[in-house]
Amino acid sequence: MAENQTPAAPDRSAVKILLLFLLYMSQGLPYGFQTIALPVYLRTSGASLAAIGLTGALALPWMLKALWAPLVDRWGSARIGRRKSWILPLQAMLVGTILAASTIDPSTHMHLLLASLLVMNLVAATQDIAVDGLAVDVLGPADLGPGNAAQVVGYKAGMLIAGGLLVWLSSFFGWRGLFISMAVAAALPLPMIFLYREGAHTFFRAPLPDFRRILGKVVDFFRLPGAWSLVLFIATYKLGESMIDAMFKPFLVDAGFSPGTIGLWMGTYGMAASIAGSLAGGLLSSRLGVFRGLAAGALLRVFPLALEWSLTLVDPTPAQVIGVTLAEHFFGGMLTTALFAYMMSRVDREIGATHYTILASVEVFGKSPGAWASGILADRMGYSWLFAAGTLVSTGTLGLLATLGDKRKK
């Protein structure tokens, strides 16, 4: 604990967990549409696999957000709330951006839709910096498992709503109705964050640091034992998974399954399994400790990736696809929650927004090249070789855990 941090009495209410859930849920809405609905729409419209893979670049703000994270840590209204003064206006901007997208016809102005998704990601990524800082402030050591489960479950609930449920319902009320419904869902946290008293729920309190201190604290972290091993693991633990996931939906399209069916399996069944896995990951971290929970999740994660590869060797049946989808999403959600809990245990709370954002940006940046290159690799290698390579890459990252060890910040 930093010298100026004074622990406050832990808040035992569910207010902070619920608020974090709703905020992360709203951030998952645009990303859910981008990663679940958009690839299916583009493939059925005749887009190439390479073009579909490159749409992952819309998530660029999530990789670069560490560049402006110190601004969020440094500036904020003490009267309104250090984190709240950022979260509230950005939440309103996210709602407005989604409403603006509702006026776009994707059949004639796809470029405008892609540009609006980029803006949504920019707003959501910036808000995420402040929300992550809020989570670091309000979650005590005993809350890391449940708090990070709320983070991952909330985000994936947003993905389920936008990428599964609303896409399915769009067949009844159209794409305009889809985005208007997304905007309504994004507005749900607004009343709660407006009324939220930030100081009343803060577990750790720290002074506003200046930029020199923020930079110094970041440098100090990279001098800690195991810091570089942690960064390398965060950067690579989902690289192989992203290679497979980006092409799994196009693989199902080419295997003869309809877009509506794929949306139901991936966006609804899969996200429900992912949410269950995220809850299991929070429980695992609470029961085993954050490092052992991470190690268990990383090991179990390899098996469903191998099952996805096995589907490329046969003519997959609906039952096989559903079973593999449930397993892949469940263990993927478990690993993500376990990693985020471990990351938060390593964060210096005085610069919580900046420090956690750096680690989260490494996570996004590390897995993204796999998705971007997946379409090109699938065109050249075929689905089977691509999925096999992704499974081997994910297996290889397990060796990093042995060098990482249980070296979380005390």
VODOTI-622133 format. One record per residue (C-alpha): x, y, z. Coordinates in Angstrom, 2 decimals. Layout:
      xx      yy      zz
       X       Y       Z
...
END
This chain:
      xx      yy      zz
    0.00    0.00    0.00
    1.33    3.47   -0.85
    2.38    5.66    2.05
   -0.48    8.15    1.57
   -3.23    5.54    1.23
   -5.53    5.20    4.22
   -7.95    2.29    4.23
  -11.54    3.20    4.88
  -14.14    0.92    6.35
  -15.18   -1.54    3.68
  -18.61   -1.00    2.23
  -20.58   -4.22    2.57
  -23.49   -3.13    0.40
  -24.00   -4.31   -3.17
  -24.15   -0.74   -4.50
  -20.60   -0.62   -5.84
  -20.85   -4.06   -7.45
  -24.15   -3.20   -9.15
  -22.82    0.14  -10.39
  -19.71   -1.47  -11.84
  -21.86   -4.12  -13.50
  -24.07   -1.53  -15.22
  -21.16    0.65  -16.33
  -19.23   -2.25  -17.83
  -22.43   -3.56  -19.41
  -22.89   -0.32  -21.33
  -19.29   -0.49  -22.57
  -19.89   -3.97  -23.96
  -22.76   -2.88  -26.22
  -20.77   -1.45  -29.18
  -18.09   -4.13  -28.93
  -20.72   -6.88  -28.90
  -22.25   -5.55  -32.09
  -18.81   -5.19  -33.68
  -17.48   -8.65  -32.84
  -20.64  -10.79  -33.04
  -23.14   -9.19  -35.41
  -20.87   -7.32  -37.82
  -18.77  -10.33  -39.03
  -21.91  -12.33  -39.85
  -23.49   -9.36  -41.66
  -20.34   -8.71  -43.68
  -19.82  -12.37  -44.63
  -23.41  -12.78  -45.81
  -22.93   -9.57  -47.82
  -19.97  -11.15  -49.63
  -17.07   -9.53  -47.72
  -13.73  -11.36  -47.81
  -12.27  -13.06  -44.76
   -9.36  -10.62  -44.83
  -11.75   -7.64  -44.72
  -13.70   -9.17  -41.84
  -10.50   -9.76  -39.88
   -9.38   -6.17  -40.40
  -12.57   -4.76  -38.82
  -10.87   -5.63  -35.54
   -8.97   -2.37  -36.02
  -12.13   -0.59  -34.86
  -11.01   -1.56  -31.35
   -7.89    0.60  -31.73
   -8.98    3.04  -28.98
   -8.95    0.16  -26.49
   -5.28   -0.49  -27.32
   -4.21    3.15  -27.22
   -6.19    4.36  -24.21
   -3.12    4.16  -21.95
   -1.81    7.23  -23.81
   -4.48    9.47  -22.29
   -5.10    7.53  -19.07
   -2.83    9.92  -17.04
   -5.20   12.76  -17.95
   -8.05   10.86  -16.31
   -5.93   10.11  -13.24
   -4.65   13.69  -12.98
   -7.79   15.73  -13.65
  -11.18   15.34  -12.11
  -13.56   17.39  -10.02
  -13.15   16.73   -6.31
  -16.58   18.26   -5.73
  -18.32   15.95   -8.21
  -16.01   12.98   -7.69
  -12.59   12.13   -9.06
  -13.94    9.34  -11.30
  -17.58   10.41  -11.55
  -16.69   13.73  -13.20
  -15.39   11.70  -16.16
  -17.86    8.81  -16.13
  -21.08   10.84  -16.16
  -20.46   12.99  -19.29
  -18.85   10.12  -21.18
  -21.84    7.89  -20.44
  -24.12   10.54  -21.93
  -21.84   10.83  -24.97
  -22.00    7.06  -25.51
  -25.81    7.17  -25.55
  -25.74   10.05  -28.04
  -23.28    8.31  -30.35
  -25.39    5.16  -30.46
  -28.48    7.22  -31.26
  -26.59    8.90  -34.10
  -25.74    5.46  -35.52
  -29.45    4.65  -35.63
  -29.82    7.11  -38.52
  -27.34    5.20  -40.75
  -28.44    2.69  -43.38
  -25.72   -0.01  -43.43
  -26.70   -1.28  -46.88
  -25.70    2.04  -48.48
  -23.41    3.71  -45.93
  -21.41    0.91  -44.32
  -18.39    3.22  -44.04
  -20.40    5.60  -41.86
  -21.51    2.73  -39.65
  -17.90    1.59  -39.22
  -16.85    5.17  -38.41
  -19.62    5.44  -35.79
  -18.44    2.19  -34.21
  -14.93    3.63  -33.99
  -16.29    6.71  -32.19
  -18.33    4.52  -29.84
  -15.20    2.56  -28.98
  -13.26    5.79  -28.38
  -15.90    7.09  -25.94
  -16.33    3.71  -24.22
  -12.55    3.16  -23.93
  -12.03    6.58  -22.34
  -14.88    5.98  -19.94
  -13.37    2.58  -19.15
  -10.25    4.30  -17.82
  -12.31    6.16  -15.23
  -14.46    3.12  -14.41
  -11.37    0.95  -13.92
   -9.99    3.64  -11.63
  -13.25    3.64   -9.70
  -13.06   -0.15   -9.38
   -9.50    0.06   -8.05
  -10.64    2.69   -5.53
  -13.72    0.91   -4.20
  -12.73   -2.78   -4.27
  -10.92   -4.07   -1.21
   -8.77   -7.23   -1.32
  -11.73   -9.46   -0.47
  -13.77   -7.87   -3.28
  -11.38   -8.59   -6.17
  -13.10  -11.82   -7.20
  -16.71  -10.55   -7.09
  -15.74   -7.11   -8.38
  -13.91   -8.41  -11.42
  -16.69  -10.93  -12.02
  -19.07   -7.93  -12.15
  -16.68   -6.27  -14.60
  -16.45   -9.20  -16.99
  -20.07  -10.35  -16.59
  -21.33   -6.81  -17.10
  -19.23   -6.31  -20.24
  -20.32   -9.62  -21.70
  -23.94   -8.98  -20.78
  -23.65   -5.88  -22.96
  -22.16   -7.99  -25.73
  -25.01  -10.50  -25.37
  -27.62   -7.74  -25.57
  -26.15   -5.99  -28.62
  -24.60   -8.95  -30.43
  -27.25  -11.55  -29.78
  -30.63  -10.51  -28.41
  -31.02   -7.19  -30.25
  -29.66   -8.57  -33.55
  -32.23  -11.35  -33.35
  -34.97   -8.83  -32.54
  -33.81   -6.56  -35.39
  -35.56   -8.95  -37.79
  -38.79   -7.53  -36.32
  -37.99   -3.84  -35.80
  -35.02   -3.23  -38.12
  -31.52   -1.86  -37.64
  -32.75    1.55  -36.51
  -34.67   -0.11  -33.71
  -31.56   -2.14  -32.85
  -29.46    0.97  -32.19
  -32.26    2.82  -30.38
  -32.59   -0.19  -28.07
  -28.80   -0.17  -27.57
  -29.02    3.50  -26.58
  -31.72    2.73  -24.01
  -29.55   -0.01  -22.53
  -26.54    2.34  -22.46
  -28.59    4.90  -20.55
  -29.41    2.51  -17.69
  -26.35    3.47  -15.54
  -26.98    7.24  -15.87
  -29.38    7.69  -12.92
  -27.23    5.56  -10.62
  -23.91    7.24  -11.42
  -25.62   10.65  -11.14
  -26.76    9.85   -7.58
  -23.64    7.91   -6.60
  -21.54    9.45   -3.78
  -18.04    8.41   -4.70
  -16.30    9.04   -1.37
  -18.89    7.08    0.59
  -17.88    3.83   -1.13
  -14.12    4.33   -1.49
  -12.01    1.59    0.09
   -8.67    3.28   -0.64
   -8.21    7.03   -0.81
   -5.20    8.59   -2.50
   -4.27   12.19   -3.37
   -4.43   13.40   -6.94
   -0.94   12.70   -8.33
    0.89   15.01  -10.71
    2.23   13.74  -14.04
    5.77   13.34  -12.72
    4.57   11.11   -9.90
    2.35    9.09  -12.26
    5.31    8.42  -14.55
    7.54    7.56  -11.62
    5.02    5.11  -10.24
    4.71    3.39  -13.62
    8.49    3.06  -13.87
    8.61    1.66  -10.34
    6.12   -1.05  -11.29
    8.27   -2.32  -14.14
   11.17   -2.69  -11.69
    9.20   -5.08   -9.48
   10.02   -8.83   -9.57
    7.89  -10.61  -12.15
    6.53   -7.40  -13.73
    7.83   -8.16  -17.23
    6.70  -11.78  -17.01
    3.23  -10.51  -16.13
    3.19   -8.08  -19.05
    4.34  -10.78  -21.48
    1.67  -13.20  -20.27
   -1.06  -10.54  -20.51
    0.08   -9.75  -24.05
    0.02  -13.36  -25.28
   -2.52  -15.33  -23.22
   -5.33  -14.67  -25.75
   -3.29  -14.40  -28.94
   -4.09  -17.93  -30.10
   -7.68  -17.66  -28.95
   -8.22  -14.49  -30.98
   -6.90  -16.22  -34.11
   -9.59  -18.85  -33.74
  -12.47  -16.71  -32.49
  -12.25  -14.17  -35.33
  -12.73  -16.91  -37.94
  -15.05  -19.28  -36.08
  -18.21  -17.46  -37.14
  -17.16  -17.23  -40.82
  -16.26  -20.94  -40.58
  -19.81  -21.69  -39.48
  -21.22  -19.58  -42.33
  -19.11  -21.54  -44.81
  -20.21  -24.79  -43.12
  -23.79  -23.96  -44.12
  -25.33  -22.54  -40.95
  -27.62  -19.51  -41.25
  -26.69  -16.09  -39.80
  -29.71  -16.14  -37.49
  -28.73  -19.52  -36.11
  -25.12  -18.46  -35.63
  -26.25  -15.28  -33.88
  -28.42  -17.30  -31.50
  -25.63  -19.79  -30.73
  -22.79  -17.27  -30.43
  -24.55  -14.18  -29.19
  -27.04  -15.78  -26.81
  -26.04  -19.33  -25.82
  -22.34  -18.50  -26.00
  -22.59  -15.25  -24.06
  -24.74  -16.90  -21.41
  -22.06  -19.57  -21.00
  -19.40  -16.86  -20.91
  -21.24  -15.05  -18.14
  -21.49  -18.29  -16.16
  -17.76  -18.84  -16.70
  -16.97  -15.32  -15.55
  -18.89  -15.89  -12.34
  -17.02  -19.16  -11.90
  -13.74  -17.30  -12.47
  -14.59  -14.84   -9.70
  -15.41  -17.71   -7.37
  -12.21  -19.50   -8.36
  -10.11  -16.42   -7.58
  -11.84  -15.97   -4.22
  -11.43  -19.60   -3.19
   -7.96  -20.41   -4.59
   -6.41  -16.94   -4.54
   -5.89  -14.72   -7.56
   -2.74  -16.42   -8.88
   -3.90  -20.02   -8.49
   -7.24  -19.07  -10.00
   -5.39  -17.62  -12.98
   -3.25  -20.74  -13.42
   -6.29  -23.05  -13.29
   -8.23  -20.91  -15.77
   -5.31  -20.77  -18.23
   -4.92  -24.55  -18.21
   -8.61  -25.31  -18.64
   -8.86  -22.75  -21.47
   -6.78  -24.85  -23.88
   -9.25  -27.75  -24.13
  -12.20  -25.95  -25.84
   -9.80  -24.39  -28.36
   -8.70  -27.89  -29.33
  -12.38  -28.83  -29.68
  -12.94  -25.92  -32.08
  -10.06  -27.22  -34.19
  -11.64  -30.72  -34.17
  -14.81  -29.32  -35.77
  -12.80  -28.40  -38.88
  -11.97  -32.09  -39.39
  -15.61  -33.20  -39.66
  -18.94  -32.05  -41.03
  -20.12  -30.38  -37.80
  -23.61  -31.00  -36.49
  -25.65  -28.39  -34.61
  -25.23  -30.33  -31.36
  -21.44  -30.39  -31.78
  -21.25  -26.68  -32.53
  -23.46  -25.76  -29.57
  -21.46  -27.99  -27.20
  -18.12  -26.58  -28.32
  -19.49  -23.03  -28.21
  -20.69  -23.45  -24.63
  -17.35  -24.90  -23.51
  -15.29  -22.25  -25.34
  -17.25  -19.34  -23.92
  -17.44  -20.79  -20.39
  -13.70  -21.37  -19.96
  -12.85  -18.18  -21.83
  -14.97  -16.18  -19.39
  -13.39  -17.97  -16.45
   -9.86  -17.12  -17.59
  -10.66  -13.47  -18.32
  -12.10  -12.85  -14.86
   -9.18  -14.65  -13.18
   -6.66  -12.57  -15.12
   -8.38   -9.26  -14.38
   -8.53  -10.08  -10.67
   -4.81  -10.87  -10.70
   -4.05   -7.67  -12.64
   -5.95   -5.59  -10.11
   -4.00   -7.21   -7.27
   -0.80   -5.89   -8.87
   -2.03   -2.31   -9.34
   -0.66    0.67   -7.40
   -3.91    2.22   -6.20
   -2.56    5.76   -6.13
   -2.45    5.70   -9.94
   -5.14    3.07  -10.31
   -6.70    4.33  -13.54
   -3.35    4.70  -15.33
   -1.76    1.53  -14.00
   -4.71   -0.75  -14.65
   -5.29    0.86  -18.05
   -1.71    0.12  -19.09
   -2.18   -3.56  -18.25
   -5.61   -3.66  -19.92
   -4.18   -1.98  -23.05
   -1.45   -4.59  -23.18
   -4.16   -7.25  -23.04
   -6.08   -5.74  -25.98
   -2.96   -4.94  -28.00
   -1.53   -8.43  -27.47
   -4.56  -10.35  -28.72
   -5.55   -8.02  -31.57
   -2.85   -8.96  -34.13
   -4.11  -12.54  -34.03
   -7.60  -11.38  -35.04
   -6.31   -8.97  -37.68
   -4.15  -11.60  -39.36
   -6.66  -14.43  -38.96
   -8.50  -13.76  -42.22
   -5.32  -13.66  -44.29
   -4.03  -16.81  -42.58
   -7.35  -18.61  -43.09
   -7.30  -17.76  -46.80
   -3.79  -19.18  -47.15
   -3.78  -22.03  -44.63
   -7.41  -23.03  -44.32
   -9.51  -23.10  -41.17
   -8.05  -26.35  -39.85
   -4.41  -25.26  -39.86
   -5.33  -21.84  -38.46
   -7.28  -23.33  -35.53
   -4.50  -25.82  -34.82
   -1.93  -23.00  -34.75
   -4.11  -20.97  -32.40
   -4.42  -23.91  -30.01
   -0.65  -24.42  -29.96
   -0.02  -20.73  -29.29
   -2.43  -20.79  -26.33
   -0.73  -23.91  -24.96
    2.66  -22.25  -25.21
    1.62  -19.33  -22.99
    1.18  -21.71  -20.05
    4.96  -21.82  -19.68
    4.96  -18.13  -18.79
    2.97  -18.84  -15.64
    5.84  -20.90  -14.25
    8.15  -17.87  -14.54
    5.48  -15.49  -13.27
    4.82  -17.26   -9.96
    2.71  -15.77   -7.19
    4.43  -12.37   -7.14
    1.44  -10.11   -6.76
    1.98   -6.78   -5.11
    1.56   -6.93   -1.35
END
